[in-house]
Amino acid sequence: MTPPSRIHHANKRNPLTYPAMSKSDSPVLHPGTVGGVNWGGIGLDLGRQIMITNHSRLPNVVTMHPREQVDDLPVGMGGARPDQDIAPHWLSPWGVTRPMWLSVLGAPCIAPPWGLVAATDLESGTLLWSQPLGTGFDAGPLNLPTFLRIPLGTVNLGGPLVTGSGITFIAAAQDNYLRAYETETGRLIWSARLPAGGQASPMTYVHEGRQYIAIVAAGHAQLETTIGDYVVAFSRPAP
């Protein structure tokens, strides 16, 4: 993220820390604080020895601020409240700002896809397939909906559900859809509209011999997805 010469040892509590930086000298953190693989967990198909993961590709611009410039106390281990311009670090002589690296159109300053769902062979460690996850249907440039289901891939929060029948269900993206992929091939086989953002992990259950897929659709304020208060369930075809 930054040249080794820019990093110095502080103490045992903070083995690595940054010197103070100006905004013009700030490094880019990539993957950013939303991921890589983060915030949703993984899905495992142990019978097929496949691991399903979802990824976000959203960089942050990191600027460190000397602690004397930061008046507030840290939240927990060092998070920021919405009203704090600078997040104070816990047991550290620094505060930090780390806004997302976005263009004037509100899109990440890297090429898409900005979100992926992928499968890895657990025996060999090889990547089996990777697909962009999400479209700009509900949130395009300037956070305006495009109403186009072009799979650019979006930032995503929420994990996959992998079933024994070889299907992976996932929402998570910035459009309001729940999707189903063929676990072995990555082929998109089904999708359904949600009433709000599906930034959650689906679950499954069986009732009277029929399998259901359920997900909370409540949205996410920071991802600016549709806010709601729903639990949505879909049934698989009766055997």
C-alpha positions in Angstrom: 0.0 0.0 0.0 2.9 2.3 0.7 6.7 2.0 0.3 8.4 0.2 3.2 10.6 3.3 3.8 7.4 5.2 4.7 6.6 2.7 7.6 8.3 2.9 10.9 8.1 0.8 14.1 6.2 2.5 16.9 5.8 0.2 19.9 4.5 -3.2 20.8 0.9 -2.0 20.8 1.3 -0.4 17.4 4.1 -2.3 15.6 3.4 -0.5 12.3 2.0 3.0 11.8 2.3 5.7 9.3 3.9 9.1 9.5 1.6 12.1 9.1 0.6 12.7 5.5 -0.9 15.4 3.4 -3.8 14.7 1.2 -1.6 14.9 -1.8 0.7 12.2 -0.4 -2.0 9.8 0.7 -1.8 6.2 -0.3 -4.6 4.2 -1.8 -5.8 1.2 0.2 -6.9 -1.6 -2.3 -8.8 -3.7 -1.6 -10.5 -1.2 0.7 -12.2 -1.5 4.0 -15.3 -3.0 2.5 -13.3 -5.9 1.0 -11.9 -8.1 -0.9 -13.6 -10.9 0.8 -15.4 -9.4 3.7 -18.6 -8.9 5.7 -20.4 -11.9 4.3 -18.5 -15.0 5.1 -18.1 -17.9 2.6 -20.2 -20.7 1.3 -19.0 -24.3 1.2 -20.2 -27.2 -0.9 -18.2 -30.0 0.8 -19.6 -32.7 -1.5 -18.2 -30.9 -4.6 -15.2 -29.5 -2.6 -16.1 -25.9 -3.8 -15.8 -22.7 -1.8 -18.0 -19.7 -2.9 -16.9 -16.2 -2.0 -18.1 -12.7 -2.9 -15.7 -9.8 -3.3 -15.8 -6.0 -3.4 -13.3 -3.9 -5.3 -13.6 -0.5 -3.8 -10.4 1.5 -2.9 -10.0 4.0 -0.1 -7.7 7.1 0.0 -6.0 7.0 3.5 -4.7 10.1 5.2 -3.2 10.0 8.7 -3.6 12.9 11.1 -1.5 13.5 14.3 -3.5 12.7 17.4 -3.1 16.3 18.7 -5.3 17.4 15.7 -8.1 15.0 16.8 -10.1 16.0 19.8 -12.6 13.2 20.0 -12.2 9.9 21.8 -12.3 6.7 19.6 -15.4 4.6 19.3 -14.5 1.1 20.6 -11.2 0.1 18.9 -11.1 3.2 16.7 -14.2 3.5 14.4 -15.8 6.8 13.6 -19.2 8.2 14.4 -21.2 9.8 11.5 -20.5 13.2 13.0 -16.7 12.7 13.2 -14.6 14.1 10.3 -11.5 12.2 11.5 -11.7 8.8 13.2 -9.4 8.7 16.2 -7.4 5.6 16.7 -7.4 3.6 20.0 -4.0 3.5 21.7 -2.4 5.3 18.7 -0.9 8.7 18.1 -3.0 9.0 14.9 -6.4 9.7 13.6 -7.5 8.7 10.0 -9.7 9.7 7.2 -10.3 7.1 4.5 -13.0 8.2 2.1 -13.7 5.9 -0.9 -11.7 6.8 -4.0 -14.6 7.9 -6.2 -14.9 9.9 -9.4 -17.1 13.0 -9.8 -19.8 10.6 -11.0 -19.7 8.7 -7.7 -18.1 5.6 -9.3 -14.9 4.0 -8.1 -11.7 5.2 -9.8 -10.8 1.8 -11.1 -12.3 -0.2 -13.9 -15.2 -2.5 -13.3 -16.2 -5.1 -12.1 -16.5 -3.5 -8.7 -18.0 -6.7 -7.2 -17.6 -10.4 -7.9 -18.9 -13.8 -6.9 -16.4 -16.6 -7.4 -15.8 -20.3 -6.9 -12.6 -22.0 -5.8 -11.6 -25.7 -5.9 -10.8 -26.6 -2.3 -8.5 -29.5 -3.3 -6.3 -27.6 -5.8 -6.9 -24.0 -4.8 -7.6 -23.0 -8.4 -10.3 -20.5 -9.4 -13.1 -22.4 -11.1 -15.1 -19.3 -12.2 -15.7 -15.7 -11.4 -18.7 -13.5 -12.3 -19.5 -9.8 -11.9 -22.1 -9.5 -9.1 -24.7 -6.7 -9.4 -25.8 -4.1 -11.9 -26.5 -0.4 -12.0 -30.2 -1.0 -12.3 -30.9 0.7 -8.9 -27.7 2.8 -8.4 -25.7 4.0 -11.4 -23.5 7.1 -11.9 -24.4 10.0 -9.5 -26.4 7.3 -7.7 -29.1 7.5 -10.3 -30.8 4.2 -11.4 -30.0 3.2 -15.0 -32.7 0.5 -15.2 -30.3 -1.6 -17.1 -29.3 -5.0 -16.0 -25.7 -4.9 -17.4 -23.5 -7.0 -15.0 -20.8 -4.4 -14.2 -20.4 -5.8 -10.7 -21.1 -3.6 -7.6 -19.8 -3.2 -4.1 -21.6 -5.9 -2.1 -22.3 -6.7 1.6 -23.8 -10.1 2.5 -22.7 -13.7 2.0 -23.7 -16.7 -0.2 -26.0 -19.6 0.6 -24.8 -22.9 -1.0 -27.2 -25.8 -1.2 -26.5 -29.5 -1.5 -28.3 -29.6 -4.8 -25.5 -27.5 -6.4 -27.1 -24.0 -6.3 -25.6 -20.8 -4.8 -28.0 -18.1 -3.8 -26.7 -14.5 -3.1 -28.1 -11.0 -3.0 -25.6 -8.5 -1.4 -25.1 -6.2 -4.4 -26.3 -2.6 -4.9 -29.2 -3.7 -7.0 -32.3 -5.2 -5.3 -32.1 -8.8 -6.6 -31.6 -12.2 -5.2 -29.7 -14.4 -7.6 -29.1 -18.2 -8.0 -25.9 -19.5 -9.7 -25.0 -23.1 -10.7 -22.2 -23.8 -8.1 -20.0 -25.8 -10.4 -20.2 -23.5 -13.5 -21.2 -20.0 -12.3 -24.1 -20.0 -14.7 -26.8 -17.6 -13.6 -30.0 -19.7 -13.5 -32.5 -17.5 -11.7 -33.0 -14.0 -10.2 -35.9 -12.3 -8.4 -36.6 -8.7 -7.5 -36.5 -7.7 -3.8 -38.4 -4.8 -2.3 -35.3 -3.3 -0.7 -31.5 -3.8 -0.7 -30.5 -7.4 0.1 -27.4 -6.6 2.1 -27.7 -9.9 4.1 -27.0 -13.6 3.8 -29.9 -15.8 2.6 -31.0 -18.9 4.6 -32.9 -22.0 3.8 -35.4 -24.2 5.5 -37.9 -27.0 4.8 -41.6 -26.8 5.7 -44.0 -29.7 5.0 -41.5 -31.2 2.5 -40.9 -28.1 0.5 -37.7 -26.0 0.5 -37.7 -22.3 1.0 -35.1 -19.6 0.6 -35.5 -16.5 2.8 -33.6 -13.2 3.1 -33.9 -10.0 5.0 -34.3 -7.0 2.6 -33.6 -3.9 4.7 -31.1 -1.9 2.6 -27.9 -0.3 3.7 -27.6 3.5 4.2 -23.9 3.7 3.4 -24.3 1.8 0.2 -27.3 3.9 -0.6 -29.5 1.0 -1.5 -33.3 1.0 -1.0 -34.2 1.1 2.7 -37.0 -1.2 3.8 -38.1 -3.6 6.5 -38.8 -6.9 4.9 -38.3 -10.6 5.2 -38.8 -12.3 1.8 -39.1 -16.0 1.1 -39.2 -18.0 -2.1 -40.1 -21.6 -2.5 -38.4 -24.1 -4.8 -40.6 -26.1 -7.1 -42.3 -29.0 -5.3 -40.6 -32.4 -5.9 
